[in-house]
């Protein structure tokens, strides 16, 4: 390939890439405007308080207000080390007992405590498989009420396209510079070695370009998370006695282990 067609192909590839990025940038702005418009509707249709806690943080964060609800109802008790115990006369003791919580998340937490049948901390609830399934089903049903806003937490396809485009462009440039700019007299093993070198250089260049694009490309804003993070704490947490809440949040310090003279093999 002569020098002139090579440089022409380089400029043409750059022009195509710029045009594609212009389209992706315009699509990003339109999507951002649509996200903000959908978030404005939250003022008239606010999310479930437990759902808001999960959106603002992690799914496991809903266990804490659920435990607060159970403490307010008298369904569970908490000891001085933060361990939860099902109260006597709770829902597991027959039809004469107190009714189960109306909300599915406190009910799922209470069912998990009953299954464990031993004092359990709030942090240990995350390991209960059935509780995770019930929590996931509830959050999925709540997300379905806000399909556009819940989509924000999915993978950003525009970012994927932007990264793939820069990787393809850099890989193509590397291939052109290593192979097509070489003399046409290359044959046999020399040609194969040049091709392998071009692939290796293209792969390395594409990887570096992808790492740079991850930092440069603007991330999709999450107005749903921003809205939920600005809300006051869950009402059940506000209603719970601060002393009880402090016990729920209690973390026992791990014992500090010191190496003895024997453990260290007699070395000081």
BAFI-3210 file (N, C-alpha, C; in Angstrom, 3 decimals, decimal comma, padded with zeros to 6 digits):
// residues 268
n [1|2|3|4|5|6|7|8|9|10|11|12|13|14|15|16|17|18|19|20|21|22|23|24|25|26|27|28|29|30|31|32|33|34|35|36|37|38|39|40|41|42|43|44|45|46|47|48|49|50|51|52|53|54|55|56|57|58|59|60|61|62|63|64|65|66|67|68|69|70|71|72|73|74|75|76|77|78|79|80|81|82|83|84|85|86|87|88|89|90|91|92|93|94|95|96|97|98|99|100|101|102|103|104|105|106|107|108|109|110|111|112|113|114|115|116|117|118|119|120|121|122|123|124|125|126|127|128|129|130|131|132|133|134|135|136|137|138|139|140|141|142|143|144|145|146|147|148|149|150|151|152|153|154|155|156|157|158|159|160|161|162|163|164|165|166|167|168|169|170|171|172|173|174|175|176|177|178|179|180|181|182|183|184|185|186|187|188|189|190|191|192|193|194|195|196|197|198|199|200|201|202|203|204|205|206|207|208|209|210|211|212|213|214|215|216|217|218|219|220|221|222|223|224|225|226|227|228|229|230|231|232|233|234|235|236|237|238|239|240|241|242|243|244|245|246|247|248|249|250|251|252|253|254|255|256|257|258|259|260|261|262|263|264|265|266|267|268]
n.u [000,859|000,621|002,050|000,306|-002,481|-002,463|-002,243|-004,567|-006,462|-006,010|-006,895|-009,531|-010,510|-010,228|-012,059|-014,471|-014,570|-014,762|-017,243|-018,882|-018,490|-019,613|-022,295|-022,726|-022,244|-024,342|-026,466|-025,994|-026,525|-029,275|-030,292|-029,571|-031,133|-033,647|-033,486|-033,427|-035,922|-037,609|-036,917|-037,997|-040,616|-040,688|-041,368|-044,117|-044,749|-043,429|-040,823|-041,077|-040,143|-038,234|-037,297|-036,126|-033,986|-032,404|-031,791|-030,336|-028,108|-026,918|-028,379|-028,440|-028,714|-031,355|-031,968|-031,473|-033,454|-035,637|-035,228|-035,480|-038,213|-039,290|-038,432|-039,860|-042,414|-042,300|-041,682|-039,151|-036,209|-033,253|-030,013|-027,298|-025,058|-025,827|-027,189|-029,973|-033,071|-035,883|-038,901|-040,729|-043,881|-044,115|-044,783|-044,299|-045,499|-048,072|-051,688|-052,652|-050,724|-048,884|-049,620|-047,896|-045,526|-046,813|-045,451|-043,407|-040,569|-039,735|-041,184|-039,829|-037,308|-037,950|-038,802|-036,365|-034,922|-036,389|-035,896|-033,165|-033,030|-031,420|-029,531|-028,845|-026,909|-027,502|-025,814|-025,258|-027,504|-027,304|-026,282|-028,331|-029,992|-032,700|-033,759|-032,331|-033,409|-036,117|-035,803|-034,629|-036,767|-038,689|-037,386|-037,051|-039,701|-040,370|-038,590|-039,725|-041,770|-040,577|-039,320|-037,637|-035,884|-034,749|-033,279|-030,954|-029,136|-028,284|-025,993|-024,009|-024,627|-023,898|-021,408|-020,025|-020,063|-018,548|-016,055|-015,446|-015,283|-013,029|-011,098|-011,187|-010,393|-007,755|-006,525|-006,770|-005,227|-002,718|-002,322|-002,201|000,126|002,124|001,952|000,783|002,270|004,720|007,182|006,008|007,310|007,563|007,653|006,648|008,066|008,884|006,775|004,755|005,774|005,679|002,935|002,079|003,370|001,989|-000,599|-000,104|000,823|-001,423|-003,334|-002,274|-002,272|-005,048|-005,971|-004,786|-006,010|-008,679|-008,560|-007,967|-010,274|-012,239|-011,781|-012,185|-014,717|-017,923|-019,674|-022,890|-025,379|-027,133|-030,064|-032,076|-030,786|-029,562|-031,795|-032,922|-030,826|-030,886|-033,096|-034,618|-033,549|-034,801|-038,186|-038,745|-036,284|-035,915|-037,970|-037,225|-035,869|-032,908|-030,992|-031,612|-031,172|-028,451|-027,556|-028,370|-026,609|-024,259|-020,930|-018,900|-015,604|-012,820|-010,802|-007,462|-004,650|-001,635|001,693|003,427|006,514|007,007|005,367|006,690|008,906|010,956|012,282|013,085]
n.v [-001,191|002,175|005,289|007,501|006,486|005,163|007,190|008,536|006,609|006,579|009,162|008,982|006,934|008,218|010,307|008,905|007,738|010,041|011,014|008,933|009,152|011,638|011,080|009,249|010,955|012,813|011,072|010,352|012,757|013,109|010,849|011,415|013,647|012,457|010,706|012,508|013,701|011,551|011,106|013,347|012,686|011,287|012,814|012,872|010,208|008,623|006,280|003,045|003,054|001,085|000,232|002,607|002,770|000,617|001,419|003,745|002,744|-000,367|-003,602|-005,158|-003,290|-002,951|-004,665|-003,567|-001,409|-003,155|-004,829|-002,882|-002,324|-004,756|-004,727|-002,530|-003,553|-005,470|-008,056|-009,146|-009,271|-007,622|-008,282|-007,256|-007,503|-007,051|-009,139|-010,689|-011,906|-013,953|-012,885|-014,133|-015,641|-014,820|-014,697|-017,363|-019,029|-020,078|-019,688|-017,914|-016,091|-012,991|-011,262|-011,760|-009,427|-006,880|-005,843|-007,195|-007,388|-007,015|-009,270|-011,324|-011,117|-011,756|-014,404|-015,508|-015,258|-016,955|-019,396|-019,692|-020,023|-019,231|-016,754|-013,979|-011,703|-008,573|-008,312|-010,965|-011,820|-011,481|-013,775|-015,571|-017,620|-017,869|-015,489|-013,684|-014,348|-013,618|-010,900|-010,089|-010,611|-008,797|-006,298|-006,399|-006,342|-003,781|-002,248|-002,641|-000,836|001,505|001,497|002,882|004,346|002,329|001,071|002,502|001,456|-000,773|-002,255|000,130|000,724|002,608|003,468|001,083|000,887|003,161|002,461|000,122|001,192|002,924|001,039|-000,555|001,340|002,070|-000,447|-000,947|001,128|000,366|-002,049|-001,139|000,468|-001,348|-003,474|-002,792|-000,588|-001,595|-002,818|-004,260|-006,548|-008,437|-011,781|-015,158|-016,466|-014,036|-012,330|-013,587|-013,249|-010,465|-010,097|-011,336|-009,647|-007,281|-007,932|-008,294|-005,737|-004,262|-005,348|-004,620|-001,819|-001,403|-002,228|-000,325|001,964|001,416|001,502|004,189|005,362|004,527|006,209|008,694|008,819|010,070|009,004|007,449|009,360|008,882|009,640|008,545|007,214|009,455|010,932|009,170|008,992|011,503|011,491|011,466|009,352|005,937|005,707|003,882|003,546|006,088|006,109|004,241|003,579|005,285|003,954|001,264|001,087|001,561|-000,789|-002,641|-001,951|-002,707|-003,847|-006,481|-006,273|-007,815|-010,265|-009,491|-011,131|-012,187|-013,032|-015,505|-016,293|-018,959|-019,378|-017,877|-019,294|-018,972|-016,737|-013,255]
n.w [000,000|-000,898|000,425|000,409|000,191|002,670|004,658|004,002|004,686|007,432|008,249|007,417|009,089|011,571|011,225|010,974|013,519|015,151|014,298|015,179|017,945|018,342|017,880|019,986|022,148|021,871|022,213|024,887|026,216|025,662|026,931|029,575|030,070|029,886|032,068|034,225|033,937|034,466|037,127|038,314|038,698|041,033|043,180|043,259|043,310|045,532|046,482|048,141|051,582|052,409|049,957|049,094|050,877|050,011|047,384|047,836|049,113|049,779|049,049|051,366|053,347|054,068|056,091|058,582|059,164|059,044|061,227|063,194|062,941|063,832|066,461|067,405|067,181|069,101|068,446|068,415|070,487|071,724|072,845|075,046|073,453|070,888|069,714|068,224|069,380|069,099|070,433|073,264|072,725|070,123|066,525|065,869|067,643|067,373|066,674|068,598|069,004|068,401|065,336|062,189|060,725|058,545|056,362|053,774|054,099|056,923|057,772|056,424|057,604|060,250|059,878|059,142|061,533|063,144|061,847|062,318|065,051|067,188|069,021|066,961|065,100|063,354|061,170|060,530|059,252|056,538|055,477|055,188|053,005|052,165|053,082|051,500|049,013|049,346|049,836|047,403|045,629|046,543|046,106|043,337|042,492|043,354|041,847|039,369|039,334|038,696|036,002|034,177|035,824|037,365|035,442|035,255|037,024|035,763|033,356|031,618|028,439|026,513|027,402|027,058|024,248|023,591|024,640|023,198|020,631|020,716|021,259|018,956|017,055|017,842|017,707|014,991|013,898|014,930|013,604|010,967|011,022|011,657|009,816|007,190|006,486|005,956|003,575|000,504|-000,150|001,798|002,860|003,652|006,633|007,738|007,139|008,614|011,221|011,377|011,239|013,645|015,469|014,904|015,775|018,524|019,299|018,604|020,364|022,882|022,603|022,285|024,786|026,513|025,500|026,143|028,953|029,305|028,198|029,982|032,124|030,957|029,665|030,443|033,327|033,699|035,192|038,284|039,125|040,673|042,810|043,917|044,742|046,652|048,484|049,590|051,177|054,485|057,296|057,529|058,641|060,751|061,950|062,986|064,827|066,690|069,914|070,794|072,371|072,040|069,298|069,224|070,404|068,492|066,453|067,548|067,621|068,339|069,463|067,862|069,430|070,334|069,232|070,513|069,690|071,368|073,103|072,536|070,270|068,355|067,807|069,557|068,815|069,108]
ca.u [000,000|001,419|001,950|-000,878|-003,695|-002,375|-002,620|-005,980|-007,233|-005,876|-007,793|-010,912|-010,863|-010,399|-013,302|-015,583|-014,612|-015,284|-018,681|-019,539|-018,476|-020,590|-023,606|-022,800|-022,370|-025,713|-027,332|-025,772|-027,253|-030,710|-030,599|-029,457|-032,334|-034,760|-033,330|-033,823|-037,372|-038,233|-036,684|-038,881|-041,906|-040,595|-042,016|-045,537|-044,855|-042,200|-040,601|-041,223|-038,970|-037,216|-036,726|-035,254|-032,763|-031,602|-031,315|-029,322|-026,911|-026,855|-029,601|-028,369|-029,026|-032,759|-032,120|-031,435|-034,794|-036,566|-035,029|-036,085|-039,666|-039,587|-038,252|-040,992|-043,595|-042,111|-041,521|-037,808|-035,481|-031,826|-029,246|-026,265|-024,031|-026,414|-027,787|-031,434|-033,748|-037,325|-039,565|-041,705|-045,218|-044,045|-045,629|-044,051|-046,075|-049,448|-052,676|-052,906|-049,584|-048,982|-049,577|-046,635|-045,496|-047,523|-044,495|-042,703|-039,180|-039,673|-041,672|-038,760|-036,262|-038,447|-038,760|-034,964|-034,543|-037,042|-035,180|-031,847|-033,300|-030,347|-029,253|-028,222|-026,702|-028,045|-024,857|-025,323|-028,693|-026,956|-025,936|-029,507|-030,337|-034,118|-033,959|-031,834|-034,375|-037,294|-035,393|-034,480|-038,088|-039,332|-036,723|-037,345|-041,074|-040,366|-037,905|-040,641|-042,611|-039,780|-038,449|-036,604|-034,891|-034,027|-032,373|-029,699|-028,218|-027,807|-024,741|-024,098|-024,304|-023,200|-019,999|-019,462|-019,826|-017,443|-014,813|-015,186|-014,914|-011,640|-010,250|-011,110|-009,631|-006,332|-006,045|-006,655|-004,043|-001,523|-002,173|-001,765|001,495|003,090|001,874|000,536|003,294|005,950|007,285|005,188|008,155|007,603|007,138|006,925|008,181|008,976|005,418|004,027|006,257|005,146|001,504|001,973|003,748|000,897|-001,688|000,311|000,835|-002,814|-004,009|-001,778|-002,795|-006,488|-006,170|-004,456|-007,052|-009,872|-008,330|-008,084|-011,657|-013,008|-011,616|-012,613|-016,136|-018,744|-020,546|-024,309|-025,856|-028,185|-030,921|-032,860|-029,941|-029,390|-033,045|-033,085|-029,789|-031,239|-034,237|-034,252|-033,442|-036,038|-039,001|-038,638|-035,034|-036,145|-038,904|-036,641|-035,103|-031,489|-030,216|-031,845|-030,504|-027,016|-027,294|-028,483|-025,409|-023,080|-019,974|-017,946|-014,225|-012,130|-009,701|-006,129|-003,802|-000,215|002,600|004,242|007,890|006,973|004,795|007,648|010,055|012,040|012,927|012,566]
ca.v [000,000|003,391|006,149|008,373|005,788|004,830|008,375|008,803|005,679|007,030|010,304|008,520|006,219|009,214|011,035|008,008|007,612|011,292|011,056|007,978|009,716|012,732|010,445|008,709|012,086|013,325|010,062|010,440|013,933|012,826|009,883|012,100|014,484|011,556|010,210|013,563|013,877|010,440|011,306|014,404|012,082|010,671|013,684|012,517|008,765|008,274|004,831|002,417|003,423|000,040|000,294|003,781|002,433|-000,252|002,186|004,685|002,026|-001,754|-004,358|-005,627|-002,206|-002,986|-005,497|-002,736|-000,892|-004,265|-005,209|-001,814|-002,545|-005,903|-004,295|-001,666|-004,407|-006,411|-009,419|-009,612|-008,559|-007,528|-008,305|-006,237|-007,689|-006,838|-010,356|-010,641|-013,090|-013,911|-012,694|-015,154|-015,291|-014,260|-015,325|-018,791|-019,794|-020,511|-018,684|-016,923|-015,188|-011,740|-011,495|-011,472|-008,067|-006,722|-005,602|-008,457|-007,447|-007,434|-010,641|-012,216|-011,091|-012,521|-015,817|-015,928|-015,408|-018,175|-020,543|-019,834|-020,525|-018,872|-015,315|-013,646|-010,275|-008,067|-008,594|-012,377|-012,087|-011,466|-015,118|-016,427|-017,739|-017,592|-014,053|-013,009|-014,559|-012,791|-009,511|-009,852|-010,576|-007,526|-005,175|-006,508|-005,866|-002,334|-001,685|-002,694|000,356|002,602|000,765|003,728|004,700|001,115|000,723|003,210|000,619|-001,830|-001,933|001,292|000,257|003,670|003,396|-000,097|001,219|004,118|001,733|-000,770|001,995|003,380|-000,148|-000,930|002,362|001,942|-001,717|-000,805|001,956|-000,428|-003,005|-000,402|000,952|-002,447|-004,365|-002,192|000,393|-002,298|-003,075|-005,359|-007,698|-009,371|-013,099|-016,295|-016,346|-012,617|-011,807|-014,130|-012,568|-009,108|-010,177|-011,605|-008,408|-006,321|-008,342|-008,028|-004,290|-003,809|-005,741|-003,765|-000,474|-001,390|-002,306|000,979|002,902|001,125|002,012|005,649|005,728|004,322|007,413|009,911|008,824|010,430|007,948|007,767|009,841|008,056|010,544|007,762|007,053|010,779|011,269|008,318|009,325|012,768|011,299|011,230|007,918|005,168|006,127|002,950|003,857|007,317|005,840|003,316|004,180|005,332|002,955|-000,002|001,147|001,400|-002,204|-003,327|-001,643|-003,068|-004,777|-006,958|-006,210|-009,094|-010,354|-009,296|-012,276|-011,853|-014,161|-015,769|-016,682|-020,291|-019,275|-017,272|-020,171|-018,548|-015,525|-012,007]
ca.w [000,000|-000,970|001,593|000,342|000,625|004,087|005,440|003,727|005,510|008,826|008,458|007,282|010,319|012,631|010,974|011,320|014,980|015,702|014,018|016,091|019,300|018,370|018,036|021,339|023,074|021,790|022,857|026,333|026,722|025,597|027,992|030,867|030,225|030,156|033,446|035,162|033,837|035,189|038,559|038,807|039,056|042,352|044,165|043,319|043,544|046,249|046,610|049,444|052,399|052,360|048,616|049,058|051,604|049,147|046,233|048,304|049,546|049,325|049,349|052,747|054,288|054,489|057,280|059,794|059,477|059,284|062,635|064,005|062,921|064,690|067,855|067,739|067,332|070,188|067,926|068,746|071,531|071,441|074,083|075,146|072,417|069,579|069,183|068,158|069,892|068,894|071,719|073,658|072,250|068,783|065,507|065,690|068,751|067,172|066,261|069,633|069,101|067,647|063,883|061,505|060,161|057,276|055,276|053,490|054,531|058,328|057,890|055,981|058,625|061,395|059,503|059,184|062,940|063,632|061,284|062,928|066,411|068,123|068,933|065,674|064,874|062,086|060,095|060,171|058,451|055,115|055,035|055,076|051,584|051,943|053,271|050,297|047,936|049,609|049,647|045,970|044,994|046,902|045,435|041,904|042,294|043,514|040,679|038,227|039,371|038,133|035,057|033,578|036,831|037,757|034,341|035,433|037,784|034,888|032,667|030,742|027,090|025,785|027,804|026,388|022,840|023,527|024,899|022,064|019,466|020,822|021,152|017,543|016,327|018,172|017,167|013,534|013,644|015,199|012,506|009,779|011,153|011,728|008,662|005,882|006,145|005,612|002,120|-000,003|-000,476|002,925|002,505|004,511|008,084|008,092|007,094|009,755|012,419|011,363|011,573|015,085|016,153|014,741|016,664|019,899|019,500|018,560|021,596|023,969|022,400|022,551|026,233|027,093|025,089|026,932|030,307|029,252|027,932|031,213|032,942|030,254|029,316|031,619|033,833|033,710|036,475|038,881|039,908|041,640|043,983|044,519|045,429|047,834|049,458|050,240|052,068|055,888|057,616|057,536|059,799|061,867|062,647|063,754|065,920|067,658|071,000|070,415|073,105|071,349|068,003|069,470|070,647|067,196|065,683|068,336|067,030|069,322|068,940|067,767|070,395|069,775|069,524|070,602|069,561|072,546|072,811|071,936|068,924|067,416|067,652|070,435|068,307|069,658]
c.u [000,890|001,152|000,685|-002,163|-003,674|-002,798|-004,071|-006,859|-007,173|-006,844|-009,258|-011,378|-011,085|-011,714|-014,520|-015,717|-015,182|-016,791|-019,443|-019,582|-019,432|-022,001|-023,774|-022,953|-023,769|-026,694|-027,187|-026,556|-028,762|-031,116|-030,538|-030,673|-033,557|-034,696|-033,802|-035,324|-038,111|-038,069|-037,592|-040,230|-041,877|-041,264|-043,495|-045,759|-043,589|-042,047|-040,906|-039,982|-037,875|-036,529|-035,761|-033,937|-031,845|-031,024|-030,191|-028,030|-026,818|-028,144|-029,613|-028,743|-030,465|-032,951|-032,206|-032,792|-035,823|-036,450|-035,631|-037,598|-040,056|-039,414|-039,406|-042,262|-043,494|-041,946|-040,154|-037,253|-034,004|-031,082|-028,133|-025,168|-024,582|-027,020|-029,302|-032,020|-035,241|-038,007|-040,537|-043,096|-045,227|-044,868|-045,401|-044,735|-047,570|-050,406|-052,938|-051,797|-049,825|-048,911|-048,205|-046,678|-046,185|-046,562|-043,661|-041,273|-039,035|-040,167|-040,584|-037,628|-036,693|-038,417|-037,328|-034,502|-035,167|-036,300|-033,835|-031,940|-032,138|-030,111|-028,409|-028,059|-027,293|-027,115|-024,948|-026,527|-028,379|-026,617|-027,113|-029,994|-031,797|-034,432|-033,468|-032,807|-035,612|-036,983|-035,246|-035,809|-038,799|-038,710|-036,976|-038,755|-041,151|-039,670|-038,824|-041,581|-041,896|-038,810|-037,339|-035,509|-034,093|-033,024|-031,008|-028,676|-027,750|-026,515|-024,971|-023,656|-023,591|-021,718|-019,317|-019,135|-018,653|-016,104|-014,464|-014,727|-013,463|-010,681|-010,086|-010,259|-008,138|-005,764|-005,857|-005,437|-002,766|-001,264|-001,657|-000,298|002,507|003,113|001,811|001,543|004,628|006,000|006,466|005,997|008,238|006,970|007,400|006,958|008,230|007,592|004,599|004,466|005,744|003,663|001,306|002,324|002,631|-000,271|-001,347|000,289|-000,595|-003,564|-003,571|-002,303|-004,277|-006,768|-005,873|-005,515|-008,336|-009,736|-008,453|-009,538|-012,536|-012,934|-012,219|-014,125|-016,992|-019,668|-021,997|-024,725|-027,017|-029,074|-031,772|-032,058|-029,744|-030,625|-033,178|-032,049|-030,107|-032,425|-033,772|-034,145|-034,803|-036,855|-038,926|-037,340|-035,177|-037,033|-038,298|-035,835|-033,613|-030,638|-030,378|-031,121|-028,999|-026,669|-027,403|-027,208|-024,128|-022,221|-018,980|-016,539|-013,589|-010,990|-008,358|-005,253|-002,333|000,615|003,411|005,638|007,943|006,460|005,805|008,901|011,229|012,739|012,280|012,394]
c.v [001,233|004,272|006,985|007,656|005,439|006,020|008,754|007,894|006,070|008,168|009,883|007,779|007,195|009,969|010,183|007,874|008,868|011,420|010,117|008,523|010,897|012,184|009,907|009,831|012,680|012,360|010,100|011,616|013,714|011,855|010,535|012,978|013,615|011,009|011,255|013,824|012,774|010,602|012,384|013,853|011,441|011,522|013,346|011,030|008,285|006,765|004,347|002,744|002,367|000,024|001,466|003,511|001,588|000,514|003,129|004,000|000,656|-002,466|-004,817|-004,559|-002,237|-003,834|-004,647|-002,117|-001,995|-004,748|-004,155|-001,965|-003,691|-005,553|-003,398|-002,481|-005,357|-007,843|-010,001|-008,764|-008,554|-007,493|-007,268|-006,353|-007,519|-008,061|-010,275|-011,979|-012,924|-013,853|-013,832|-014,698|-014,661|-015,052|-016,826|-019,638|-020,077|-019,378|-017,632|-015,894|-013,929|-012,043|-011,150|-010,057|-008,015|-006,537|-006,853|-008,512|-007,728|-008,861|-011,637|-012,265|-011,907|-014,021|-016,345|-016,129|-016,666|-019,409|-020,766|-020,344|-020,305|-017,370|-014,986|-012,138|-009,869|-008,388|-010,038|-012,709|-012,146|-012,849|-016,046|-016,446|-017,389|-016,117|-013,283|-013,165|-013,690|-011,315|-009,171|-009,759|-009,263|-006,361|-005,209|-006,004|-004,353|-001,647|-001,648|-001,494|001,564|002,020|001,623|004,039|003,486|000,703|001,376|002,327|-000,586|-001,393|-000,785|000,890|001,339|003,676|002,197|000,207|002,175|003,416|000,820|000,012|002,437|002,196|-000,575|000,058|002,208|000,641|-001,628|000,031|001,154|-001,420|-002,311|-000,026|-000,182|-003,266|-003,593|-001,117|-000,256|-002,552|-004,293|-006,610|-008,711|-010,691|-014,071|-015,977|-014,887|-011,989|-012,310|-013,461|-011,148|-009,094|-010,419|-010,349|-007,380|-006,650|-008,014|-006,534|-003,738|-004,147|-004,867|-002,342|-000,375|-001,436|-000,974|002,023|002,685|001,657|003,533|006,079|005,533|005,558|008,652|009,945|009,131|009,288|008,413|008,212|008,974|008,961|009,809|007,583|008,399|011,187|010,468|008,636|010,613|012,633|011,141|009,734|007,247|005,521|005,178|003,142|005,109|007,059|004,952|004,075|004,162|004,284|001,575|-000,038|000,983|-000,059|-003,022|-003,139|-002,070|-004,066|-005,185|-006,881|-007,584|-009,143|-010,234|-010,464|-011,845|-013,124|-014,321|-016,160|-018,056|-020,214|-018,749|-018,102|-019,765|-017,301|-014,297|-010,988]
c.w [000,000|000,231|001,577|000,729|002,113|004,944|005,206|004,575|006,976|009,113|008,335|008,533|011,466|012,458|011,328|012,827|015,623|015,481|014,952|017,507|019,424|018,560|019,455|022,368|023,071|022,444|024,375|026,918|026,710|026,707|029,368|031,120|030,534|031,580|034,446|035,115|034,582|036,687|039,135|039,242|040,440|043,424|044,318|043,572|044,250|046,401|048,022|050,280|052,390|050,994|048,507|049,772|050,730|047,963|046,659|048,706|048,927|049,694|050,799|053,763|054,766|055,733|058,548|060,096|059,690|060,720|063,548|064,064|063,851|066,164|068,297|067,947|068,525|069,741|068,263|069,882|071,158|072,765|074,036|074,113|071,014|068,955|069,291|068,590|069,638|070,257|072,001|073,247|070,882|067,798|065,345|066,738|068,576|066,888|067,332|069,734|068,277|066,156|063,314|060,935|058,804|056,108|055,038|054,006|056,025|058,535|057,480|056,994|059,847|061,092|059,531|060,622|063,538|063,111|061,980|064,364|067,377|068,006|067,699|065,565|063,526|060,921|059,634|059,299|056,957|054,589|054,883|053,630|051,322|052,146|052,057|049,145|048,121|049,397|048,169|045,254|045,298|046,140|043,928|041,603|042,426|042,342|039,465|038,197|038,771|037,109|034,485|034,583|037,281|036,688|034,519|036,135|036,975|034,206|031,686|029,330|026,274|026,140|027,143|024,930|022,693|023,728|023,723|020,837|019,547|020,736|019,696|016,752|016,582|017,621|015,653|013,174|013,848|014,073|011,247|009,867|011,117|010,447|007,350|005,508|005,800|004,102|001,708|-000,316|000,654|002,513|003,647|005,991|008,511|008,109|008,279|011,056|012,502|011,735|013,073|015,885|016,066|015,663|018,114|020,197|019,504|019,831|022,770|023,826|022,687|024,044|026,907|026,734|025,879|028,346|030,345|029,055|029,161|032,100|032,287|030,042|030,548|032,040|033,831|035,110|036,964|039,732|040,933|042,932|044,697|045,306|046,726|048,907|050,211|051,191|053,516|056,159|057,638|058,782|060,989|062,637|063,494|064,961|067,002|068,708|070,639|071,122|072,464|070,010|068,162|069,736|069,360|066,386|066,393|067,578|068,104|068,738|068,902|068,783|069,700|070,206|069,472|070,443|070,838|072,117|072,124|070,502|067,923|067,247|068,509|069,966|068,906|068,544]
res [x|x|x|x|x|x|x|x|x|x|x|x|x|x|x|x|x|x|x|x|x|x|x|x|x|x|x|x|x|x|x|x|x|x|x|x|x|x|x|x|x|x|x|x|x|x|x|x|x|x|x|x|x|x|x|x|x|x|x|x|x|x|x|x|x|x|x|x|x|x|x|x|x|x|x|x|x|x|x|x|x|x|x|x|x|x|x|x|x|x|x|x|x|x|x|x|x|x|x|x|x|x|x|x|x|x|x|x|x|x|x|x|x|x|x|x|x|x|x|x|x|x|x|x|x|x|x|x|x|x|x|x|x|x|x|x|x|x|x|x|x|x|x|x|x|x|x|x|x|x|x|x|x|x|x|x|x|x|x|x|x|x|x|x|x|x|x|x|x|x|x|x|x|x|x|x|x|x|x|x|x|x|x|x|x|x|x|x|x|x|x|x|x|x|x|x|x|x|x|x|x|x|x|x|x|x|x|x|x|x|x|x|x|x|x|x|x|x|x|x|x|x|x|x|x|x|x|x|x|x|x|x|x|x|x|x|x|x|x|x|x|x|x|x|x|x|x|x|x|x|x|x|x|x|x|x|x|x|x|x|x|x|x|x|x|x|x|x]
***
